[in-house]
Amino acid sequence: MTIGPRVPADTEACSPDGIVTPERSAESETPDVTAADQQTLSGERLVERCQAGCPEAFGILVQRYEERIFNFLFQMTRNRHDAEDLTQDTFLKAYKAIQRFNTSQGFSTWLFTIAKRTAYNHFRDNKPSQELPSDEQADCKDPLTLLQEKDEQTSIWKLAEALNPDQYEALWLRYGEGFSMSEIATILRTNQIRVRVLLHRARKILAKSLRAGGTHPNFNSEAL
């Protein structure tokens, strides 16, 4: 999946990778992003390059984060097409706001915050699209799961679908993406105390569900 922001062709130019990036003037002395830089530069450093006019930097950011953003939005929408469109919109908004990003902050937290707000606007303005068949959904599932089970119906993330949206999002951001409590609070636009409450209640509900259906021998609710 290759996703990049769509902008008018008369105002922007495309990098060789097909990602839309700012057109750089011939006088620009900003160095290109080398192959080594792609592996070593942090998201914040790439943003600095992008802000300085480097045409490759934003494309690398898209390549680095598009799968994570898509997976997060798919967890929220449960619809592949909606998730793809919202991922596109997320990067477009990030691209337009890139000059306002404070590089002393975490780029991934900022980007996930944009993704969540984009999804909320989608839910507010549109009715959910038709849900994909279960076999197609399985192809979209993120490989990061808290419990590997042969029976999909008893997996932790399958059970987690019964949680309310806030609990599910907090759980996914914590254990699917590895964000800290403070980062999750920023993305969810709340405080760390509420994040801890959401996670505690989510763990409690999952543990109860597993007890009702027979706890998997490798499951430890305290480890979540």
LINPEHU-V778892 format. One record per backbone hydrogen bond with DSSP energy under -0.5 kcal/mol. CO is the residue of the C=O (numbers start at 1). NH is the residue of the N-H. Records with the same first field share a line. If there is no record, write none. Layout:
CO=NH + NH
This chain:
1=3
5=7
8=11 + 12
13=21
15=18
19=15
21=13
25=28
32=34
34=38
35=39
36=39 + 40
37=41
42=46
43=47
44=48
45=49
46=50
47=51
48=52
49=54
50=53
53=55
54=57 + 58
56=60
57=61
58=62
59=63
60=64
61=65
62=66
65=69
66=70
67=71
68=72
69=73
70=74
71=75
72=76
73=77
74=78
78=132
79=83
80=84
81=85
82=86
83=87
84=88
85=89
86=90
87=91
88=92
89=93
90=94
91=95
92=96
93=97
95=98
97=100 + 101
98=101
101=103
102=105
106=110
107=111
108=112
109=113
110=114
111=115
112=116
113=117
114=118
115=119
116=120
117=121
118=122
119=123
120=124
121=125
122=126
133=136 + 137
134=138
135=139
136=140
137=140 + 141
138=141
143=145
147=149
150=152
151=154
152=155
155=159
156=160
157=161
158=161
159=162
160=163
164=168
165=169
166=170
167=171
168=172
169=173
170=174
171=175 + 176
172=176 + 177
173=179
180=184
181=185
182=186
183=187
184=188
185=189 + 190
186=189
191=195
192=196
193=197
194=198
195=199
196=200
197=201
198=202
199=203
200=204
201=205
202=206
203=207
204=208
205=209
206=210
207=211
208=212
209=213
210=214
216=219
220=223
221=224
